[in-house]
Amino acid sequence: MNRDDPDGHQRRSIRLKGYDYTRPGAYFITICTANRACLFGDVVDGEMRLNPLGKIARQCWLAIPDRFPHTALDEFVIVANHLHGIVWIA
């Protein structure tokens, strides 16, 4: 059983074999909510409307460079149950 997943699901790693992920560069990140619950808001008329939790998620994302000075943010998007973003690590 995978200790990170109480249901024992095994995820296949999509990491590039042999790549040193401590190297500087741009990294595409996806962060999902627990159980993929729609916690960050709703799509209204084709537009994502963040609720208070979605706004907190945005604030936390934008604060990454404050906490980790060797990072810079690129594009990102928050949807109801996850976010995608690009982080540059120097």
N, CA, C and O atoms as a printed pandas DataFrame, in Angstrom:
     atom_number atom_name residue_name chain_id  residue_number  x_coord  y_coord  z_coord
0              1         N          MET        A               1    0.845   -1.187    0.000
1              2        CA          MET        A               1    0.000    0.000    0.000
2              3         C          MET        A               1    0.880    1.236    0.000
3              4         O          MET        A               1    1.869    1.303    0.730
4              5         N          ASN        A               2    0.528    2.188   -0.798
5              6        CA          ASN        A               2    1.225    3.469   -0.856
6              7         C          ASN        A               2    0.815    4.283    0.366
7              8         O          ASN        A               2   -0.371    4.551    0.556
8              9         N          ARG        A               3    1.787    4.684    1.206
9             10        CA          ARG        A               3    1.447    5.396    2.440
10            11         C          ARG        A               3    0.850    6.762    2.181
11            12         O          ARG        A               3    0.221    7.330    3.073
12            13         N          ASP        A               4    1.027    7.311    0.986
13            14        CA          ASP        A               4    0.466    8.613    0.652
14            15         C          ASP        A               4   -0.958    8.525    0.127
15            16         O          ASP        A               4   -1.637    9.544   -0.006
16            17         N          ASP        A               5   -1.407    7.335   -0.166
17            18        CA          ASP        A               5   -2.751    7.142   -0.704
18            19         C          ASP        A               5   -3.452    6.068    0.117
19            20         O          ASP        A               5   -3.117    4.890   -0.004
20            21         N          PRO        A               6   -4.414    6.448    0.948
21            22        CA          PRO        A               6   -5.070    5.462    1.817
22            23         C          PRO        A               6   -5.787    4.356    1.065
23            24         O          PRO        A               6   -6.037    3.295    1.637
24            25         N          ASP        A               7   -6.127    4.571   -0.205
25            26        CA          ASP        A               7   -6.795    3.529   -0.985
26            27         C          ASP        A               7   -5.801    2.587   -1.656
27            28         O          ASP        A               7   -6.197    1.605   -2.284
28            29         N          GLY        A               8   -4.510    2.888   -1.524
29            30        CA          GLY        A               8   -3.484    2.013   -2.074
30            31         C          GLY        A               8   -3.237    2.165   -3.556
31            32         O          GLY        A               8   -2.571    1.318   -4.153
32            33         N          HIS        A               9   -3.757    3.229   -4.179
33            34        CA          HIS        A               9   -3.510    3.427   -5.602
34            35         C          HIS        A               9   -2.039    3.731   -5.850
35            36         O          HIS        A               9   -1.402    4.461   -5.090
36            37         N          GLN        A              10   -1.530    3.175   -6.893
37            38        CA          GLN        A              10   -0.143    3.423   -7.271
38            39         C          GLN        A              10   -0.129    4.345   -8.478
39            40         O          GLN        A              10   -0.793    4.079   -9.480
40            41         N          ARG        A              11    0.628    5.426   -8.381
41            42        CA          ARG        A              11    0.745    6.334   -9.517
42            43         C          ARG        A              11    2.013    6.015  -10.280
43            44         O          ARG        A              11    3.054    5.728   -9.690
44            45         N          ARG        A              12    1.915    6.069  -11.583
45            46        CA          ARG        A              12    3.078    5.883  -12.429
46            47         C          ARG        A              12    3.821    7.198  -12.472
47            48         O          ARG        A              12    3.224    8.244  -12.726
48            49         N          SER        A              13    5.108    7.154  -12.227
49            50        CA          SER        A              13    5.912    8.368  -12.258
50            51         C          SER        A              13    6.053    8.851  -13.695
51            52         O          SER        A              13    6.313    8.065  -14.605
52            53         N          ILE        A              14    5.879   10.151  -13.884
53            54        CA          ILE        A              14    6.081   10.722  -15.218
54            55         C          ILE        A              14    7.412   11.461  -15.285
55            56         O          ILE        A              14    7.678   12.187  -16.243
56            57         N          ARG        A              15    8.242   11.275  -14.271
57            58        CA          ARG        A              15    9.554   11.912  -14.266
58            59         C          ARG        A              15   10.442   11.280  -15.333
59            60         O          ARG        A              15   10.378   10.079  -15.596
60            61         N          LEU        A              16   11.259   12.116  -15.930
61            62        CA          LEU        A              16   12.198   11.667  -16.953
62            63         C          LEU        A              16   13.324   10.902  -16.284
63            64         O          LEU        A              16   14.040   11.452  -15.447
64            65         N          LYS        A              17   13.485    9.642  -16.644
65            66        CA          LYS        A              17   14.536    8.822  -16.042
66            67         C          LYS        A              17   15.901    9.443  -16.316
67            68         O          LYS        A              17   16.219    9.848  -17.434
68            69         N          GLY        A              18   16.686    9.500  -15.260
69            70        CA          GLY        A              18   18.047   10.003  -15.404
70            71         C          GLY        A              18   18.171   11.515  -15.337
71            72         O          GLY        A              18   19.286   12.035  -15.297
72            73         N          TYR        A              19   17.039   12.243  -15.323
73            74        CA          TYR        A              19   17.113   13.701  -15.257
74            75         C          TYR        A              19   17.307   14.145  -13.817
75            76         O          TYR        A              19   16.655   13.631  -12.908
76            77         N          ASP        A              20   18.195   15.092  -13.614
77            78        CA          ASP        A              20   18.467   15.617  -12.277
78            79         C          ASP        A              20   17.516   16.774  -12.006
79            80         O          ASP        A              20   17.729   17.883  -12.497
80            81         N          TYR        A              21   16.483   16.525  -11.238
81            82        CA          TYR        A              21   15.462   17.529  -10.961
82            83         C          TYR        A              21   15.926   18.603   -9.977
83            84         O          TYR        A              21   15.143   19.477   -9.607
84            85         N          THR        A              22   17.174   18.549   -9.554
85            86        CA          THR        A              22   17.721   19.642   -8.748
86            87         C          THR        A              22   18.352   20.710   -9.628
87            88         O          THR        A              22   18.812   21.733   -9.120
88            89         N          ARG        A              23   18.383   20.491  -10.934
89            90        CA          ARG        A              23   18.987   21.455  -11.860
90            91         C          ARG        A              23   18.080   22.659  -12.058
91            92         O          ARG        A              23   16.857   22.541  -11.986
92            93         N          PRO        A              24   18.681   23.821  -12.306
93            94        CA          PRO        A              24   17.880   25.003  -12.638
94            95         C          PRO        A              24   17.081   24.773  -13.912
95            96         O          PRO        A              24   17.498   24.017  -14.790
96            97         N          GLY        A              25   15.935   25.429  -14.006
97            98        CA          GLY        A              25   15.123   25.319  -15.209
98            99         C          GLY        A              25   13.669   25.608  -14.906
99           100         O          GLY        A              25   13.310   25.991  -13.792
100          101         N          ALA        A              26   12.841   25.418  -15.918
101          102        CA          ALA        A              26   11.403   25.623  -15.786
102          103         C          ALA        A              26   10.743   24.279  -15.505
103          104         O          ALA        A              26   11.044   23.275  -16.150
104          105         N          TYR        A              27    9.847   24.279  -14.541
105          106        CA          TYR        A              27    9.151   23.058  -14.151
106          107         C          TYR        A              27    7.649   23.297  -14.210
107          108         O          TYR        A              27    7.140   24.270  -13.654
108          109         N          PHE        A              28    6.943   22.392  -14.893
109          110        CA          PHE        A              28    5.488   22.445  -14.983
110          111         C          PHE        A              28    4.934   21.662  -13.808
111          112         O          PHE        A              28    5.285   20.499  -13.607
112          113         N          ILE        A              29    4.067   22.300  -13.031
113          114        CA          ILE        A              29    3.560   21.712  -11.792
114          115         C          ILE        A              29    2.041   21.642  -11.840
115          116         O          ILE        A              29    1.378   22.571  -12.302
116          117         N          THR        A              30    1.503   20.538  -11.360
117          118        CA          THR        A              30    0.068   20.401  -11.145
118          119         C          THR        A              30   -0.139   20.075   -9.676
119          120         O          THR        A              30    0.507   19.175   -9.139
120          121         N          ILE        A              31   -1.034   20.801   -9.026
121          122        CA          ILE        A              31   -1.378   20.539   -7.629
122          123         C          ILE        A              31   -2.880   20.290   -7.579
123          124         O          ILE        A              31   -3.673   21.132   -8.002
124          125         N          CYS        A              32   -3.265   19.122   -7.057
125          126        CA          CYS        A              32   -4.681   18.743   -6.987
126          127         C          CYS        A              32   -5.190   18.816   -5.555
127          128         O          CYS        A              32   -4.438   18.606   -4.603
128          129         N          THR        A              33   -6.462   19.113   -5.418
129          130        CA          THR        A              33   -7.092   19.090   -4.106
130          131         C          THR        A              33   -7.290   17.636   -3.662
131          132         O          THR        A              33   -7.276   16.720   -4.484
132          133         N          ALA        A              34   -7.472   17.440   -2.367
133          134        CA          ALA        A              34   -7.724   16.101   -1.843
134          135         C          ALA        A              34   -9.002   15.554   -2.464
135          136         O          ALA        A              34  -10.030   16.229   -2.516
136          137         N          ASN        A              35   -8.910   14.333   -2.926
137          138        CA          ASN        A              35  -10.055   13.644   -3.547
138          139         C          ASN        A              35  -10.635   14.424   -4.726
139          140         O          ASN        A              35  -11.789   14.220   -5.102
140          141         N          ARG        A              36   -9.844   15.303   -5.297
141          142        CA          ARG        A              36  -10.259   16.130   -6.451
142          143         C          ARG        A              36  -11.543   16.910   -6.175
143          144         O          ARG        A              36  -12.340   17.164   -7.078
144          145         N          ALA        A              37  -11.725   17.283   -4.918
145          146        CA          ALA        A              37  -12.909   18.067   -4.547
146          147         C          ALA        A              37  -12.820   19.454   -5.175
147          148         O          ALA        A              37  -11.748   20.059   -5.207
148          149         N          CYS        A              38  -13.927   19.946   -5.665
149          150        CA          CYS        A              38  -13.976   21.269   -6.302
150          151         C          CYS        A              38  -14.042   22.336   -5.213
151          152         O          CYS        A              38  -15.122   22.768   -4.811
152          153         N          LEU        A              39  -12.876   22.748   -4.748
153          154        CA          LEU        A              39  -12.774   23.660   -3.613
154          155         C          LEU        A              39  -12.487   25.105   -3.997
155          156         O          LEU        A              39  -12.700   26.006   -3.186
156          157         N          PHE        A              40  -12.004   25.349   -5.223
157          158        CA          PHE        A              40  -11.476   26.662   -5.566
158          159         C          PHE        A              40  -12.458   27.596   -6.263
159          160         O          PHE        A              40  -12.130   28.760   -6.493
160          161         N          GLY        A              41  -13.636   27.127   -6.601
161          162        CA          GLY        A              41  -14.621   27.981   -7.263
162          163         C          GLY        A              41  -15.391   27.221   -8.315
163          164         O          GLY        A              41  -15.423   25.991   -8.320
164          165         N          ASP        A              42  -16.015   27.978   -9.215
165          166        CA          ASP        A              42  -16.875   27.400  -10.245
166          167         C          ASP        A              42  -16.642   28.097  -11.578
167          168         O          ASP        A              42  -16.170   29.232  -11.636
168          169         N          VAL        A              43  -16.983   27.393  -12.632
169          170        CA          VAL        A              43  -16.968   27.986  -13.968
170          171         C          VAL        A              43  -18.353   28.580  -14.210
171          172         O          VAL        A              43  -19.364   27.881  -14.138
172          173         N          VAL        A              44  -18.383   29.878  -14.496
173          174        CA          VAL        A              44  -19.635   30.590  -14.748
174          175         C          VAL        A              44  -19.498   31.279  -16.094
175          176         O          VAL        A              44  -18.596   32.093  -16.291
176          177         N          ASP        A              45  -20.395   30.952  -17.027
177          178        CA          ASP        A              45  -20.353   31.513  -18.378
178          179         C          ASP        A              45  -18.974   31.349  -19.019
179          180         O          ASP        A              45  -18.461   32.268  -19.658
180          181         N          GLY        A              46  -18.382   30.161  -18.838
181          182        CA          GLY        A              46  -17.097   29.854  -19.456
182          183         C          GLY        A              46  -15.897   30.500  -18.781
183          184         O          GLY        A              46  -14.793   30.447  -19.323
184          185         N          GLU        A              47  -16.080   31.103  -17.621
185          186        CA          GLU        A              47  -14.993   31.787  -16.926
186          187         C          GLU        A              47  -14.865   31.219  -15.517
187          188         O          GLU        A              47  -15.863   31.013  -14.827
188          189         N          MET        A              48  -13.620   30.967  -15.095
189          190        CA          MET        A              48  -13.395   30.471  -13.746
190          191         C          MET        A              48  -13.575   31.601  -12.747
191          192         O          MET        A              48  -12.924   32.642  -12.843
192          193         N          ARG        A              49  -14.461   31.385  -11.794
193          194        CA          ARG        A              49  -14.706   32.368  -10.733
194          195         C          ARG        A              49  -14.186   31.784   -9.430
195          196         O          ARG        A              49  -14.766   30.841   -8.891
196          197         N          LEU        A              50  -13.103   32.337   -8.928
197          198        CA          LEU        A              50  -12.509   31.837   -7.697
198          199         C          LEU        A              50  -13.366   32.216   -6.495
199          200         O          LEU        A              50  -13.850   33.342   -6.391
200          201         N          ASN        A              51  -13.541   31.268   -5.600
201          202        CA          ASN        A              51  -14.201   31.541   -4.336
202          203         C          ASN        A              51  -13.109   31.936   -3.321
203          204         O          ASN        A              51  -11.947   32.047   -3.711
204          205         N          PRO        A              52  -13.436   32.150   -2.049
205          206        CA          PRO        A              52  -12.397   32.532   -1.087
206          207         C          PRO        A              52  -11.223   31.542   -1.010
207          208         O          PRO        A              52  -10.076   31.970   -0.877
208          209         N          LEU        A              53  -11.484   30.239   -1.089
209          210        CA          LEU        A              53  -10.378   29.275   -1.075
210          211         C          LEU        A              53   -9.535   29.373   -2.347
211          212         O          LEU        A              53   -8.313   29.241   -2.292
212          213         N          GLY        A              54  -10.177   29.600   -3.478
213          214        CA          GLY        A              54   -9.436   29.788   -4.722
214          215         C          GLY        A              54   -8.547   31.019   -4.667
215          216         O          GLY        A              54   -7.434   31.019   -5.194
216          217         N          LYS        A              55   -9.050   32.074   -4.022
217          218        CA          LYS        A              55   -8.246   33.297   -3.866
218          219         C          LYS        A              55   -7.056   33.060   -2.944
219          220         O          LYS        A              55   -5.983   33.623   -3.157
220          221         N          ILE        A              56   -7.239   32.233   -1.924
221          222        CA          ILE        A              56   -6.113   31.867   -1.053
222          223         C          ILE        A              56   -5.088   31.058   -1.837
223          224         O          ILE        A              56   -3.885   31.277   -1.698
224          225         N          ALA        A              57   -5.559   30.124   -2.660
225          226        CA          ALA        A              57   -4.644   29.329   -3.488
226          227         C          ALA        A              57   -3.827   30.248   -4.396
227          228         O          ALA        A              57   -2.621   30.057   -4.552
228          229         N          ARG        A              58   -4.486   31.251   -4.999
229          230        CA          ARG        A              58   -3.775   32.208   -5.856
230          231         C          ARG        A              58   -2.743   32.992   -5.049
231          232         O          ARG        A              58   -1.613   33.174   -5.502
232          233         N          GLN        A              59   -3.120   33.455   -3.861
233          234        CA          GLN        A              59   -2.182   34.200   -3.011
234          235         C          GLN        A              59   -0.976   33.335   -2.637
235          236         O          GLN        A              59    0.160   33.809   -2.662
236          237         N          CYS        A              60   -1.219   32.089   -2.298
237          238        CA          CYS        A              60   -0.119   31.183   -1.941
238          239         C          CYS        A              60    0.800   30.943   -3.126
239          240         O          CYS        A              60    2.023   30.937   -2.983
240          241         N          TRP        A              61    0.203   30.745   -4.308
241          242        CA          TRP        A              61    1.016   30.555   -5.511
242          243         C          TRP        A              61    1.884   31.783   -5.754
243          244         O          TRP        A              61    3.086   31.658   -5.988
244          245         N          LEU        A              62    1.287   32.959   -5.700
245          246        CA          LEU        A              62    2.035   34.185   -5.975
246          247         C          LEU        A              62    3.106   34.467   -4.922
247          248         O          LEU        A              62    4.048   35.214   -5.189
248          249         N          ALA        A              63    2.975   33.887   -3.740
249          250        CA          ALA        A              63    3.951   34.095   -2.664
250          251         C          ALA        A              63    5.145   33.143   -2.745
251          252         O          ALA        A              63    6.082   33.275   -1.958
252          253         N          ILE        A              64    5.135   32.196   -3.669
253          254        CA          ILE        A              64    6.241   31.234   -3.763
254          255         C          ILE        A              64    7.600   31.934   -3.843
255          256         O          ILE        A              64    8.508   31.543   -3.109
256          257         N          PRO        A              65    7.790   32.951   -4.695
257          258        CA          PRO        A              65    9.115   33.585   -4.764
258          259         C          PRO        A              65    9.512   34.304   -3.468
259          260         O          PRO        A              65   10.701   34.477   -3.199
260          261         N          ASP        A              66    8.534   34.718   -2.672
261          262        CA          ASP        A              66    8.857   35.342   -1.390
262          263         C          ASP        A              66    9.454   34.323   -0.424
263          264         O          ASP        A              66   10.346   34.641    0.362
264          265         N          ARG        A              67    8.956   33.122   -0.496
265          266        CA          ARG        A              67    9.419   32.063    0.407
266          267         C          ARG        A              67   10.647   31.348   -0.133
267          268         O          ARG        A              67   11.498   30.890    0.630
268          269         N          PHE        A              68   10.732   31.256   -1.456
269          270        CA          PHE        A              68   11.843   30.554   -2.100
270          271         C          PHE        A              68   12.510   31.517   -3.075
271          272         O          PHE        A              68   12.099   31.604   -4.232
272          273         N          PRO        A              69   13.540   32.246   -2.621
273          274        CA          PRO        A              69   14.102   33.339   -3.411
274          275         C          PRO        A              69   14.732   32.945   -4.745
275          276         O          PRO        A              69   14.917   33.807   -5.604
276          277         N          HIS        A              70   15.060   31.690   -4.939
277          278        CA          HIS        A              70   15.673   31.275   -6.215
278          279         C          HIS        A              70   14.628   30.784   -7.212
279          280         O          HIS        A              70   14.932   30.016   -8.125
280          281         N          THR        A              71   13.388   31.243   -7.020
281          282        CA          THR        A              71   12.318   30.855   -7.931
282          283         C          THR        A              71   11.691   32.085   -8.570
283          284         O          THR        A              71   11.761   33.191   -8.034
284          285         N          ALA        A              72   11.084   31.870   -9.714
285          286        CA          ALA        A              72   10.280   32.896  -10.390
286          287         C          ALA        A              72    9.079   32.172  -10.987
287          288         O          ALA        A              72    9.174   31.013  -11.390
288          289         N          LEU        A              73    7.966   32.862  -11.039
289          290        CA          LEU        A              73    6.750   32.254  -11.563
290          291         C          LEU        A              73    6.515   32.660  -13.004
291          292         O          LEU        A              73    6.865   33.764  -13.423
292          293         N          ASP        A              74    5.929   31.766  -13.741
293          294        CA          ASP        A              74    5.510   32.028  -15.112
294          295         C          ASP        A              74    3.993   31.903  -15.122
295          296         O          ASP        A              74    3.345   32.217  -14.123
296          297         N          GLU        A              75    3.432   31.463  -16.198
297          298        CA          GLU        A              75    1.977   31.329  -16.331
298          299         C          GLU        A              75    1.424   30.314  -15.341
299          300         O          GLU        A              75    2.101   29.355  -14.967
300          301         N          PHE        A              76    0.171   30.543  -14.919
301          302        CA          PHE        A              76   -0.519   29.582  -14.075
302          303         C          PHE        A              76   -2.017   29.741  -14.277
303          304         O          PHE        A              76   -2.501   30.780  -14.725
304          305         N          VAL        A              77   -2.735   28.681  -13.936
305          306        CA          VAL        A              77   -4.185   28.708  -14.017
306          307         C          VAL        A              77   -4.734   27.901  -12.844
307          308         O          VAL        A              77   -4.227   26.832  -12.506
308          309         N          ILE        A              78   -5.781   28.443  -12.239
309          310        CA          ILE        A              78   -6.463   27.737  -11.159
310          311         C          ILE        A              78   -7.848   27.369  -11.662
311          312         O          ILE        A              78   -8.586   28.215  -12.168
312          313         N          VAL        A              79   -8.192   26.094  -11.516
313          314        CA          VAL        A              79   -9.529   25.631  -11.866
314          315         C          VAL        A              79  -10.154   25.043  -10.599
315          316         O          VAL        A              79   -9.536   25.077   -9.534
316          317         N          ALA        A              80  -11.339   24.520  -10.701
317          318        CA          ALA        A              80  -12.118   24.142   -9.519
318          319         C          ALA        A              80  -11.396   23.190   -8.574
319          320         O          ALA        A              80  -11.520   23.323   -7.357
320          321         N          ASN        A              81  -10.646   22.232   -9.112
321          322        CA          ASN        A              81  -10.052   21.234   -8.227
322          323         C          ASN        A              81   -8.538   21.060   -8.375
323          324         O          ASN        A              81   -7.975   20.117   -7.819
324          325         N          HIS        A              82   -7.885   21.933   -9.100
325          326        CA          HIS        A              82   -6.427   21.856   -9.215
326          327         C          HIS        A              82   -5.879   23.145   -9.799
327          328         O          HIS        A              82   -6.622   24.020  -10.245
328          329         N          LEU        A              83   -4.552   23.235   -9.782
329          330        CA          LEU        A              83   -3.905   24.346  -10.471
330          331         C          LEU        A              83   -2.735   23.817  -11.261
331          332         O          LEU        A              83   -2.128   22.807  -10.907
332          333         N          HIS        A              84   -2.427   24.514  -12.338
333          334        CA          HIS        A              84   -1.258   24.235  -13.164
334          335         C          HIS        A              84   -0.414   25.496  -13.157
335          336         O          HIS        A              84   -0.943   26.608  -13.172
336          337         N          GLY        A              85    0.885   25.320  -13.135
337          338        CA          GLY        A              85    1.750   26.485  -13.194
338          339         C          GLY        A              85    3.160   26.106  -13.591
339          340         O          GLY        A              85    3.558   24.943  -13.526
340          341         N          ILE        A              86    3.897   27.109  -13.999
341          342        CA          ILE        A              86    5.304   26.934  -14.357
342          343         C          ILE        A              86    6.137   27.717  -13.354
343          344         O          ILE        A              86    5.922   28.910  -13.139
344          345         N          VAL        A              87    7.091   27.022  -12.744
345          346        CA          VAL        A              87    8.014   27.630  -11.796
346          347         C          VAL        A              87    9.417   27.540  -12.381
347          348         O          VAL        A              87    9.867   26.472  -12.796
348          349         N          TRP        A              88   10.095   28.678  -12.405
349          350        CA          TRP        A              88   11.501   28.714  -12.820
350          351         C          TRP        A              88   12.352   28.625  -11.567
351          352         O          TRP        A              88   12.143   29.375  -10.613
352          353         N          ILE        A              89   13.304   27.717  -11.567
353          354        CA          ILE        A              89   14.237   27.571  -10.450
354          355         C          ILE        A              89   15.627   27.925  -10.956
355          356         O          ILE        A              89   16.114   27.357  -11.934
356          357         N          ALA        A              90   16.256   28.876  -10.270
357          358        CA          ALA        A              90   17.595   29.330  -10.677
358          359         C          ALA        A              90   18.654   28.516   -9.968
359          360         O          ALA        A              90   19.847   28.742  -10.173
